[in-house]
Amino acid sequence: MTLPDTAANPAGADRTFQVDLRGLVDLLSHHLYSSPRVYLRELMQNAVDALTARRGLESAASAGALGIRLYADGSVVRVEDDGVGLTEADVHTFLATIGRSSKRADRLEEQRGDFIGQFGIGLLSCFLVADEIHVLSRSARTPDAPAVEWRGRGDGSYTVRTLPATARPRPGTTVTLTPRADAGEWTRPAQVHALARHFGSLLRHPVTFDDGTAGPDAPGASVNPEPAPWARTYPTPGARSRALAAYGEEVFGFTPLDTIELDLPAVGLKGIACVLPEAVPAGRRHGHRVHVKGMLLSEQAEEILPEWAFFVRCVVDAESLRPTASRESLYEDDTLAAVRDALAERLRAWIARAAASDPDLLARFLQAHHLAVKSLAVHDDEILRMLLPWLPFETTDGHTTLDEFARTHRTVLVTSSVEEFRQVAAIASAAGLGVVNGGYTYDRELVHRLPEIRPEASVADLDPATLTAHLDPVDRETELAAAAYLALARDALAVFDCDVALRTFQPANAPALLVDSREARHERTRSQLAREQEGGLWGDILGALRQEAPRAQLILNQLNPLVRAAAAIDEPELARTSAEALYGQAAMLSRRPLRPAESSLINRSFLDLLAHALRKDS
């Protein structure tokens, strides 16, 4: 709103920026503020800061019962406070200059921590719902100060008048808006009341609302009738716990598994963390409700807690956290980082207490949030020691804890992928091997740390050699009888870099096992691509290296009747087709993604076997 005197500027002289107020308001509405509803929060915030400034001037006794009064009847919205007020000079300086904050005046810069607002542009948000802002103010700094009227308009113009003190008998400020027709959604009486409760339910100053229906002398409805639930007194600890849980349910819409009180005196932070009763998708972070000095700042403040803490939702009120320019999120600074670390420590302490004194609560918590705890245990040795024995894992003995699993299996084998576990689970279980599925997030790393908790346990990665070493070889006569079939099978599957072996293993209804690690497949694919891209001498060298790349292995089960029948086939083409079909079936059972060539082989072998069966029957 400060406009340059262009006629008085000679060439080469310093000039001031011209401000298009309508363009600036459009910028605020589309890029700074999330919704026009913030106009009421900004007005309430300015009122709270004015009250804070007045209490800094006067003793609590002389200041009396200072408060904020809201009024909305559909035609106007009015916010009145008993705060420090403005002089005429203040009005010209602070209301008519964009970006200037009254909280910088009169050495109050040193006390800015007492105020919510920090940027001095909040009043502009009123232009989101109105074309004119009317301010009537009287300063408490000067005895017998006159009243000052300021009218600002959306076109960037304003007027200032000095009025008799009788125009406003008491110090303070009244801001009146005449809403535009298109702003009814945000300025209807019921909506103004709801917004006031939404933003100001935890404010420390009394706030009332009046819609004009109860008469001029009737007291307004209280917006914040009670202090924050953690600031109240209760007859018993149980009553306090139930009240905090009820508040969490009211705010978040779910019954908390438990509530964790948060108290950081160094930054004036108090609140609660509500433990979610159900699991949330990995990596999904909930926003938290953050109030600053009682005023709601954000409902989606993810930055207040570390990423691993997605099993709680918090509502906190803080004194020392800095809001961003929009006052809808927190400024990332050292204070916020320290608060985040301290709150993380409170969550760790809650987990430790549950582990030590409430095993039922711990079991319900881990059932819902074991992934969050695993992510924490990876980086937190204390949590690892406390909870690793309790955490569930998928194993060849079913879903069980590592503590129970290690009691049965002195050597714990862990796979590197889910598909590898699916390949070997049934056969490894029948062979008496203890295998843990390490393919899920954090699991493999945590299993390898088991010896830190149970020194007698041994952990190793599962590899094909370990598994095949536990499969029984067939006798020499059986091996010789099946030699021709195995040679045809190896030739048929050479295109997939797959060897074929005959063994006996349980369960007998499993005809074949495909042993192939993801790393081996990647290495073969890389070698194949390199070989295709190079020619001549380099192609031959890379081809020789490719022969040394890890190969897959199709292990046929001699105990299975189908395999015994296939090994006795004397028709070469039918023998090849049966080997391809067994490979395809084993590949599908491994549950890994099939390559196009494998999908084609499965289809072809099925059709060939079907055609052979039909010819035989005809």
VEXDREN-159003 format. One line per 2 residues: number of its first residue (from 1); their letters; for each residue y, x negated, z negated of C-alpha. Coordinates in Angstrom, 1 decimal. Each point is the difference from the previous one (the first is absolute). Last residue first. Layout:
N
NUM) a) Y X Z ~ ...
//
This chain:
618
618) sd) -91.2 7.2 30.7 ~ -0.1 -1.1 -3.6
616) kr) 0.2 -3.7 0.8 ~ 2.8 0.5 2.4
614) la) 1.9 2.0 -2.6 ~ -0.5 -2.7 -2.6
612) ha) 1.2 -2.7 2.4 ~ 3.1 2.0 0.9
610) ll) 0.8 0.4 -3.7 ~ -0.5 -3.7 -0.6
608) dl) 2.3 -0.9 2.9 ~ 2.6 2.6 -1.1
606) fs) 0.1 -1.4 -3.6 ~ 0.1 -3.6 1.3
604) rn) 2.9 0.8 2.2 ~ 2.1 1.8 -2.6
602) il) -0.5 -2.7 -2.6 ~ 0.6 -2.8 2.5
600) ss) 3.3 1.6 1.1 ~ 1.2 0.3 -3.6
598) ea) -1.0 -3.6 -0.6 ~ 1.9 -1.2 3.1
596) pr) 3.1 2.0 -1.1 ~ -0.1 -1.8 -3.4
594) lp) -1.0 2.1 -3.0 ~ 2.2 0.2 -3.1
592) rr) -2.0 -0.8 -3.1 ~ -2.2 2.6 -1.6
590) sl) -3.0 -2.3 -0.4 ~ -2.2 3.0 0.7
588) ma) 1.5 0.2 3.5 ~ -0.9 -3.7 0.7
586) aq) -3.5 0.5 -1.3 ~ -0.6 2.9 2.4
584) gy) 1.4 -1.9 2.9 ~ -2.2 -3.0 -0.7
582) la) -3.0 2.2 -0.3 ~ 0.9 1.7 3.3
580) ea) 0.5 -3.4 1.7 ~ -3.4 -1.2 -1.2
578) st) -1.6 3.2 1.2 ~ 1.6 -0.5 3.4
576) ra) -1.3 -3.5 0.3 ~ -3.5 1.1 -0.9
574) le) 0.2 2.8 2.6 ~ 1.1 -2.5 2.6
572) pe) -2.8 -2.4 -0.9 ~ -2.8 2.6 -0.1
570) di) -2.6 -1.3 -2.5 ~ 1.3 1.8 -3.1
568) aa) -1.7 -1.2 -3.2 ~ 3.2 -1.3 -1.7
566) aa) 1.5 3.5 0.5 ~ -2.8 1.7 -1.9
564) rv) 0.3 -2.4 -2.9 ~ 3.8 0.6 0.0
562) lp) -0.5 3.8 -0.1 ~ -2.5 -0.2 -2.8
560) nl) 2.4 -1.9 -2.3 ~ -1.6 -2.6 -2.2
558) qn) 0.7 -2.7 2.6 ~ 3.7 0.4 -0.5
556) li) 2.0 -1.4 2.9 ~ 2.9 -2.4 -0.9
554) lq) 2.8 0.0 2.6 ~ 2.0 -3.1 -0.6
552) ar) 3.6 -0.7 1.0 ~ 0.9 -3.5 1.1
550) pa) 2.4 -2.4 -1.6 ~ 1.7 -2.2 2.6
548) eq) -1.9 -3.1 1.0 ~ -0.8 1.3 3.5
546) rl) 3.7 0.6 0.4 ~ 0.6 -3.7 -0.4
544) ag) -2.1 -0.7 3.1 ~ 1.9 2.7 2.0
542) li) 3.2 -1.6 -1.2 ~ -1.1 -3.3 1.4
540) dg) -1.1 1.6 3.3 ~ 3.3 1.9 0.3
538) wl) 2.0 -3.1 -0.7 ~ -1.9 -1.8 2.8
536) gg) 0.8 2.6 2.6 ~ 1.7 3.2 -1.1
534) eq) 1.9 1.4 -3.0 ~ 1.0 3.6 -0.5
532) er) -3.5 1.3 -0.2 ~ -1.1 -2.6 -2.4
530) al) 2.9 0.6 -2.3 ~ -0.7 3.7 0.0
528) qs) -3.6 -0.5 -0.8 ~ 0.8 -2.5 -2.8
526) rt) 2.4 2.5 -1.6 ~ -2.5 2.8 0.2
524) re) -2.7 -2.1 -1.5 ~ 2.3 -1.1 -2.8
522) hr) 1.1 3.6 -0.7 ~ -3.6 1.2 -0.1
520) ae) -1.0 -2.8 -2.4 ~ 3.0 0.8 -2.3
518) rs) -1.0 3.7 0.0 ~ -3.5 -0.9 -1.2
516) dv) -3.2 0.9 1.8 ~ -3.4 1.0 -1.3
514) ll) -1.4 3.0 1.9 ~ -2.9 1.4 -1.9
512) ap) -2.9 1.8 1.7 ~ -2.6 2.8 -0.4
510) an) 1.2 1.3 -3.4 ~ -2.8 2.4 -1.1
508) ap) -1.8 -2.8 -1.8 ~ 2.7 -0.4 -2.6
506) qf) -0.7 -2.8 -0.6 ~ -0.6 -3.2 1.9
504) tr) -2.4 -1.7 2.4 ~ 1.3 -2.4 2.5
502) la) 0.2 -0.5 3.8 ~ 3.0 -1.8 1.5
500) vd) 2.4 0.6 2.9 ~ 3.1 -2.1 0.9
498) cd) 3.2 1.6 1.1 ~ 2.8 -1.5 2.1
496) fv) 0.7 3.5 1.4 ~ -1.0 -1.0 3.6
494) al) -3.1 -1.6 -1.5 ~ -1.2 3.5 -1.0
492) ad) -2.5 0.5 2.9 ~ -1.2 -3.6 -0.1
490) ra) -0.6 0.1 -3.7 ~ -1.9 3.3 0.3
488) la) -2.2 -1.4 2.8 ~ -0.8 -3.0 -2.1
486) ly) -0.7 2.2 -3.0 ~ -2.4 2.1 2.0
484) aa) -1.9 -3.0 1.2 ~ -0.2 -1.5 -3.5
482) aa) -1.3 3.2 -1.6 ~ -3.6 -0.9 -0.2
480) le) 0.9 -3.6 -1.0 ~ 2.1 1.3 -3.0
478) te) -2.7 2.4 -1.1 ~ -2.5 -2.8 0.0
476) rd) 2.3 -2.3 -1.9 ~ 0.6 2.3 -2.8
474) vp) 3.4 1.8 -0.3 ~ 2.9 -1.5 -1.9
472) dl) 1.3 1.8 -3.2 ~ 3.7 0.7 -0.1
470) ha) 1.9 -1.8 -2.9 ~ 1.0 -3.0 2.1
468) tl) 1.4 2.5 2.5 ~ 2.6 1.2 -2.4
466) ta) 1.2 -3.4 -1.1 ~ 0.0 -1.3 3.5
464) pd) 2.1 2.9 1.2 ~ 2.8 -0.7 -2.5
462) ld) 1.0 1.6 -3.2 ~ 2.8 -1.7 -1.8
460) av) -0.9 -1.4 -3.4 ~ 0.5 1.0 -3.7
458) sa) -1.9 -1.4 -3.0 ~ 0.2 1.7 -3.4
456) ep) -0.5 -2.0 -3.2 ~ 3.8 -0.6 -0.3
454) ri) 0.6 3.8 -0.3 ~ 3.8 0.5 0.0
452) ep) 1.1 -3.0 2.1 ~ -3.4 0.3 1.7
450) lr) 1.1 3.4 1.5 ~ 2.9 -1.6 1.9
448) hv) -1.9 0.1 3.3 ~ -0.5 3.8 -0.5
446) le) 3.8 0.4 -0.2 ~ 0.7 -1.8 3.3
444) rd) -2.7 2.1 1.7 ~ 1.3 3.2 -1.4
442) yt) 3.8 -0.4 0.7 ~ 0.1 2.6 2.8
440) yg) -3.5 1.2 1.0 ~ -2.4 -2.2 1.9
438) gn) -1.6 -1.7 -3.0 ~ -2.9 2.4 -0.3
436) vv) -2.1 -1.5 -2.7 ~ -3.5 -1.2 0.5
434) gl) -2.8 -0.5 -2.6 ~ -3.2 -1.0 1.9
432) ga) -3.3 1.6 -1.1 ~ -1.4 0.0 3.5
430) as) 0.1 3.8 0.2 ~ 3.7 -0.2 -1.0
428) ai) 0.7 -2.6 2.7 ~ -1.7 2.2 2.6
426) aa) 1.9 3.1 -0.9 ~ 3.4 -1.8 -0.3
424) vq) -0.3 -2.4 2.9 ~ 1.9 1.6 2.9
422) rf) 2.3 2.2 -2.1 ~ 1.1 -3.0 -2.0
420) ee) 0.9 -1.8 3.3 ~ 1.9 3.1 1.1
418) vs) 2.0 0.0 -3.1 ~ 1.1 -3.6 0.4
416) st) -0.2 -3.4 -1.6 ~ -3.2 0.7 -1.9
414) vl) -0.6 -1.0 -3.6 ~ -3.2 -1.4 -1.6
412) vt) -0.3 0.0 -3.8 ~ -2.5 -2.4 -1.4
410) rh) -1.1 0.9 -3.6 ~ -0.7 3.5 1.2
408) tr) -0.8 2.7 -2.6 ~ 2.6 -0.9 -2.6
406) af) 2.4 -0.8 2.8 ~ -0.1 3.5 1.3
404) ed) 0.9 1.5 -3.4 ~ 3.0 -2.2 -0.5
402) lt) 1.0 0.3 3.7 ~ 0.3 3.8 -0.5
400) th) -2.0 2.4 2.0 ~ -0.1 1.9 3.2
398) gd) -3.5 -0.2 1.4 ~ -2.6 -2.7 -0.8
396) tt) 0.6 -1.7 3.3 ~ 3.7 -0.2 -1.0
394) ef) 3.2 1.9 0.3 ~ 2.3 -1.1 -2.7
392) pl) 1.4 1.7 -3.2 ~ 2.4 -1.9 -2.3
390) wp) -1.0 -0.3 -3.7 ~ -1.1 -3.6 -0.1
388) ll) 3.2 -0.9 1.9 ~ 2.2 1.8 -2.5
386) mr) 1.0 -2.3 -2.9 ~ -0.4 -3.4 1.6
384) li) 1.6 1.0 3.3 ~ 2.8 1.8 -1.8
382) ed) 0.8 -3.3 -1.8 ~ -0.4 -2.0 3.2
380) dh) 2.5 2.0 1.9 ~ 0.2 -0.6 3.7
378) va) -3.3 1.5 1.2 ~ -0.1 2.2 -3.0
376) ls) 3.0 1.9 1.2 ~ -1.5 0.9 3.4
374) kv) -3.2 1.0 -1.8 ~ 1.9 2.2 -2.4
372) al) 1.6 1.8 2.9 ~ -3.3 0.4 1.7
370) hh) -1.7 1.3 -3.2 ~ 2.5 2.8 -0.2
368) aq) -1.8 3.4 -0.4 ~ -3.3 -1.1 -1.6
366) lf) 1.8 -2.9 -1.7 ~ 2.4 2.4 -1.9
364) ra) -2.8 2.4 -1.0 ~ -2.0 -3.0 -1.3
362) ll) 3.0 -1.4 -1.8 ~ 0.8 3.3 -1.7
360) dp) -3.6 0.3 -1.2 ~ 0.0 -3.7 -1.1
358) ds) 3.1 0.6 -2.3 ~ 0.6 -2.9 -2.4
356) aa) -0.3 -3.4 1.7 ~ -0.1 0.9 3.7
354) ar) 2.7 2.7 -0.5 ~ 2.2 -2.5 -1.9
352) ai) -0.4 -2.6 2.8 ~ 0.9 2.5 2.7
350) wa) 3.1 1.0 -2.0 ~ 1.0 -3.6 -0.4
348) rl) -0.3 -0.6 3.7 ~ 2.3 3.0 0.7
346) re) 2.6 -1.4 -2.5 ~ -0.2 -3.4 1.7
344) al) 0.7 1.7 3.4 ~ 3.1 1.6 -1.6
342) ad) 1.2 -3.5 -1.1 ~ -0.6 -1.5 3.5
340) rv) 1.9 2.9 1.7 ~ 2.8 -0.3 -2.5
338) aa) 0.4 -3.7 0.6 ~ 0.1 0.6 3.8
336) lt) 2.6 2.7 -0.5 ~ 2.1 -2.3 -2.1
334) dd) -0.3 -2.9 2.5 ~ 1.3 2.2 2.9
332) ey) -1.2 2.7 2.4 ~ 2.5 2.7 -0.2
330) ls) -1.6 3.3 -0.9 ~ -0.1 3.2 2.1
328) er) 2.0 3.2 0.5 ~ 3.4 -1.3 -1.2
326) sa) 1.0 -0.2 3.7 ~ 1.7 -3.3 -0.7
324) tp) -3.1 -1.3 -1.8 ~ -0.6 0.7 -3.7
322) rl) 0.0 -2.8 -2.5 ~ -2.4 0.2 -3.0
320) se) 1.5 -0.7 -3.4 ~ -0.1 3.3 -1.9
318) ad) -3.4 1.5 1.0 ~ -1.7 3.4 -0.1
316) vv) -3.6 0.1 1.2 ~ -2.4 2.4 1.6
314) cr) -3.1 -1.7 1.2 ~ -3.0 0.8 2.2
312) vf) -3.2 -1.9 -0.6 ~ -3.1 -1.1 1.9
310) fa) 2.0 -1.8 2.7 ~ 0.6 -2.9 -2.4
308) we) -1.3 -2.7 2.4 ~ 3.3 0.0 2.0
306) pl) 2.1 -1.1 -3.0 ~ 2.2 2.6 -1.7
304) ie) 3.8 0.9 0.2 ~ 0.1 -0.6 3.8
302) ea) -1.6 3.3 1.0 ~ 3.1 2.0 -1.0
300) qe) -0.8 3.3 1.7 ~ 1.6 2.6 -2.4
298) sl) 3.2 -1.9 0.0 ~ 3.2 -0.4 -2.1
296) lm) -0.2 2.8 -2.5 ~ 2.9 -0.3 -2.4
294) gk) -0.9 -0.8 -3.6 ~ 1.5 -3.4 -0.2
292) vh) -1.9 -0.9 3.2 ~ -2.9 2.3 0.6
290) vr) -3.0 -1.1 2.0 ~ -2.7 2.4 1.2
288) hg) -2.9 -2.0 1.5 ~ -1.3 -0.1 3.6
286) hr) -3.7 -0.1 0.6 ~ -1.5 -2.9 1.8
284) rg) -2.9 0.3 2.4 ~ -1.8 -3.4 0.3
282) ap) -3.4 1.4 -0.5 ~ -0.1 3.8 0.2
280) va) 0.5 1.7 -3.4 ~ -2.6 0.6 -2.6
278) ep) 0.3 3.0 -2.3 ~ 1.4 0.6 -3.5
276) lv) 3.2 -1.9 0.6 ~ 1.1 -1.9 -3.0
274) ca) 3.5 1.1 -1.0 ~ 2.5 -2.8 -0.9
272) ig) 2.6 0.9 -2.5 ~ 3.6 -0.8 -0.7
270) kl) 2.5 -2.3 -1.6 ~ 2.1 -2.8 1.4
268) gv) 3.0 -1.5 -1.9 ~ -0.3 -3.4 1.9
266) ap) -1.0 -2.1 -3.0 ~ -1.4 3.0 -1.8
264) ld) -2.9 0.4 2.5 ~ -2.0 3.1 -1.1
262) le) -2.7 1.7 2.1 ~ -2.3 2.5 -1.5
260) it) -3.3 0.3 1.8 ~ -1.4 3.5 0.7
258) dl) -3.6 0.8 0.6 ~ -2.2 1.7 2.6
256) pt) 3.2 1.7 0.9 ~ 0.0 3.8 0.9
254) fg) 1.6 0.3 3.4 ~ 3.3 1.4 1.3
252) fv) 2.1 -3.1 -0.2 ~ 3.0 1.1 -2.2
250) ee) -1.6 2.9 -2.0 ~ -3.3 -1.9 -0.4
248) gy) 1.8 -3.1 -1.2 ~ 1.9 2.2 -2.5
246) aa) -3.2 1.6 -1.2 ~ -1.6 -3.5 -0.5
244) la) 3.1 -1.2 -2.0 ~ -0.2 3.1 -2.2
242) rs) -3.8 -0.4 -0.5 ~ 0.5 -3.7 -1.0
240) ra) 2.8 0.9 -2.4 ~ -2.0 2.8 -1.6
238) gp) -2.9 -2.4 -0.5 ~ 2.3 -2.6 -1.6
236) tp) 1.0 2.6 -2.5 ~ 3.1 2.0 -1.0
234) yt) 2.0 -0.9 3.1 ~ 3.4 -1.6 0.5
232) ra) 1.8 0.0 3.3 ~ 1.1 -2.9 2.1
230) wp) -3.3 -0.2 2.0 ~ 0.5 3.6 1.1
228) ap) 3.5 -0.7 1.4 ~ 2.7 1.8 -1.9
226) ep) 0.0 3.8 0.0 ~ 2.4 2.6 1.4
224) nv) 0.7 -1.8 3.2 ~ 1.5 2.5 2.4
222) sa) 1.2 2.3 -2.7 ~ 1.0 3.5 1.2
220) gp) 3.7 0.6 -0.2 ~ 1.8 1.4 -3.0
218) ad) 1.5 3.4 0.6 ~ 3.8 0.2 -0.2
216) pg) 0.6 0.5 3.8 ~ -2.7 2.7 0.4
214) at) -3.8 -0.2 0.5 ~ -0.1 0.2 3.8
212) gd) 2.2 -3.0 0.7 ~ -2.8 -2.3 1.0
210) df) 0.4 -2.3 -3.0 ~ -1.8 -3.3 -0.6
208) tv) 0.1 -2.3 -3.1 ~ -0.4 -3.7 -0.5
206) ph) -0.1 -1.7 -3.4 ~ 0.2 -3.8 0.3
204) rl) -3.2 -2.1 -0.4 ~ -1.2 0.9 3.5
202) ls) -3.8 0.6 0.3 ~ 0.0 3.3 1.9
200) gf) 2.9 -1.2 2.2 ~ -1.3 -0.4 3.6
198) hr) -2.5 2.8 0.2 ~ 1.7 2.2 -2.5
196) al) 3.3 -0.3 1.9 ~ -1.8 0.5 3.3
194) ah) -1.6 3.2 -1.3 ~ 3.3 1.4 -1.3
192) vq) 1.7 -0.9 3.4 ~ -2.8 1.7 1.8
190) ap) 0.2 3.2 -2.1 ~ 3.8 0.1 0.5
188) rt) -0.2 -0.5 3.8 ~ 1.6 -3.4 1.0
186) we) -2.9 -1.9 1.6 ~ -1.4 2.5 2.5
184) ga) 3.5 1.5 0.4 ~ 1.2 -3.2 1.7
182) da) 0.4 1.5 3.5 ~ 2.7 2.3 -1.1
180) rp) 2.0 -2.9 -1.4 ~ 0.3 -0.2 -3.7
178) tl) 3.3 0.2 -1.9 ~ -0.3 -2.9 -2.4
176) tv) 1.7 -0.4 -3.4 ~ 0.1 -3.2 -2.0
174) tt) 1.3 0.4 -3.6 ~ 1.0 -3.1 -2.0
172) gp) 0.6 -0.9 -3.6 ~ 2.7 0.2 -2.6
170) rp) 0.8 3.4 -1.5 ~ 2.6 2.6 0.8
168) ra) -0.3 -0.3 3.7 ~ 2.8 1.8 1.9
166) ta) 1.8 -0.1 -3.4 ~ 0.6 -3.7 0.5
164) pl) 2.5 0.9 2.7 ~ -1.0 -0.9 3.5
162) tr) 0.3 -3.2 2.1 ~ -1.0 0.6 3.6
160) vt) -2.1 -2.1 2.4 ~ -0.9 0.8 3.6
158) ys) -2.8 -1.2 2.3 ~ -0.8 -0.7 3.6
156) gd) -3.2 -1.5 1.4 ~ -1.1 2.9 2.2
154) gr) -2.5 1.1 -2.6 ~ 2.7 0.9 -2.4
152) gr) 1.0 -1.3 -3.5 ~ 2.0 2.0 -2.4
150) we) 1.2 -1.8 -3.2 ~ 1.7 1.7 -3.0
148) va) 1.3 -2.0 -2.9 ~ 0.5 1.4 -3.5
146) pa) 2.6 -1.6 -2.1 ~ -0.7 -2.6 -2.8
144) dp) 1.0 1.1 -3.5 ~ -1.7 -3.0 -1.5
142) tr) -1.1 -2.6 2.7 ~ -3.6 -1.1 0.3
140) as) -1.5 3.5 -0.1 ~ 1.1 0.6 3.6
138) rs) 0.3 3.5 1.5 ~ -1.8 1.0 3.1
136) lv) -0.1 2.7 2.7 ~ -2.0 -0.9 3.0
134) hi) -0.4 2.2 3.1 ~ -2.3 -1.1 2.7
132) ed) 0.3 1.5 3.5 ~ -2.4 0.3 3.0
130) av) -3.0 0.8 -2.2 ~ -3.8 -0.7 0.0
128) lf) -0.4 -3.6 1.2 ~ 3.7 -0.6 -0.8
126) cs) -1.1 0.0 -3.6 ~ -1.9 -3.3 0.7
124) ll) 3.5 -1.7 0.3 ~ 0.3 0.3 -3.8
122) gi) -2.9 -2.5 -0.5 ~ 1.8 -2.8 1.8
120) gf) 1.0 -2.1 -3.1 ~ -3.0 -2.4 0.1
118) qg) -1.4 -0.6 -3.5 ~ -0.8 3.4 -1.3
116) if) -2.1 0.3 -3.2 ~ 2.4 -1.5 -2.4
114) dg) -0.5 -2.0 -3.2 ~ -1.1 -3.1 1.9
112) rq) 3.5 0.0 1.5 ~ 1.5 -1.1 -3.2
110) ee) 1.5 -3.3 1.2 ~ 1.5 1.8 2.9
108) lr) 1.7 2.3 -2.4 ~ 2.9 -2.4 -0.3
106) da) 2.5 2.8 0.7 ~ -1.5 1.1 3.3
104) rk) -3.3 -0.9 1.6 ~ -1.6 3.3 -1.1
102) ss) 2.6 1.8 2.1 ~ -2.0 -1.1 3.1
100) rg) 1.6 -1.0 3.3 ~ -2.4 0.5 3.0
98) it) 2.4 2.3 1.9 ~ 3.5 0.0 -1.3
96) al) 1.7 3.3 -0.7 ~ -2.0 1.0 -3.1
94) ft) 0.2 -3.3 -1.7 ~ 3.5 -1.4 0.4
92) hv) 2.1 3.1 0.7 ~ -1.9 2.0 -2.7
90) da) 0.2 -2.9 -2.5 ~ 3.7 -0.2 0.5
88) et) 0.3 3.8 -0.6 ~ -2.0 -0.5 -3.2
86) lg) -3.7 0.8 -0.1 ~ -2.4 1.5 -2.6
84) vg) -1.9 -1.7 -2.8 ~ -2.7 2.7 -0.2
82) dd) -0.1 3.6 -1.1 ~ -1.7 1.0 3.1
80) ev) 0.2 2.8 2.6 ~ -2.2 0.6 3.1
78) rv) 0.9 2.9 2.2 ~ -1.8 1.6 3.0
76) vs) 1.8 2.8 1.7 ~ -0.7 3.2 1.9
74) gd) -3.7 0.5 -0.9 ~ 0.7 0.3 -3.7
72) ay) -0.4 -3.6 -1.2 ~ 1.2 -1.6 -3.2
70) lr) -1.1 -3.2 -1.8 ~ 1.3 -1.1 -3.3
68) ig) -0.3 -3.6 -1.3 ~ 0.3 -1.1 -3.6
66) la) 2.0 -1.5 -2.8 ~ -0.6 1.2 -3.6
64) ga) 2.6 -2.0 -1.9 ~ 1.7 -3.1 1.3
62) sa) 1.7 -0.5 -3.3 ~ -3.3 -0.3 -1.9
60) as) -1.8 -2.1 2.6 ~ 2.9 -2.5 0.0
58) el) 2.3 0.0 3.0 ~ 0.5 -2.3 3.0
56) gr) -3.6 -0.9 0.7 ~ -0.9 3.7 -0.6
54) ra) 2.4 0.8 2.8 ~ -1.6 -2.5 2.4
52) tl) -3.4 1.5 -0.6 ~ 1.3 3.5 0.5
50) ad) 1.5 -1.1 3.4 ~ -3.3 -1.6 0.9
48) va) -1.8 3.3 -0.7 ~ 2.5 1.9 2.1
46) nq) -0.4 -2.4 2.9 ~ -3.8 0.4 -0.2
44) ml) 0.3 3.7 -0.1 ~ 2.2 -0.1 3.2
42) er) -2.4 -2.4 1.7 ~ -3.1 2.1 -1.0
40) ly) 1.7 3.1 1.4 ~ 0.8 -1.7 3.3
38) vr) -3.7 -1.3 0.1 ~ -1.1 3.4 1.4
36) ps) 1.3 -1.0 3.5 ~ -3.3 -1.9 0.4
34) sy) -1.4 -3.5 0.3 ~ 3.3 -1.7 -0.5
32) lh) 0.9 -3.3 1.7 ~ -1.0 0.3 3.7
30) hs) 0.5 3.5 1.3 ~ 2.4 1.6 -2.5
28) ll) 1.8 -3.2 -0.8 ~ 0.6 -0.8 3.7
26) dv) 1.2 3.5 0.7 ~ 2.4 -0.4 -3.0
24) lg) 1.3 -3.2 1.6 ~ 0.4 1.6 3.4
22) rl) 2.0 2.8 -1.6 ~ 2.1 -2.5 -1.9
20) dv) 0.9 -2.1 3.1 ~ 1.3 -3.1 -1.9
18) qf) 2.6 -2.3 1.5 ~ -0.5 -3.6 -1.0
16) tr) 3.1 -1.8 -1.2 ~ 2.2 -2.3 2.0
14) da) 1.2 -3.6 -0.6 ~ 2.9 -1.0 2.2
12) ga) -0.4 -1.6 3.4 ~ 2.2 2.6 1.8
10) pn) 2.2 1.9 -2.4 ~ -1.5 2.6 -2.4
8) aa) 2.5 2.5 -1.2 ~ -0.8 2.6 2.6
6) td) -3.7 -0.2 -0.8 ~ 0.5 1.2 -3.6
4) pl) -3.7 -0.1 -0.9 ~ -2.0 2.9 -1.5
2) tm) -1.7 0.0 -3.4 ~ -2.3 3.0 0.1
//
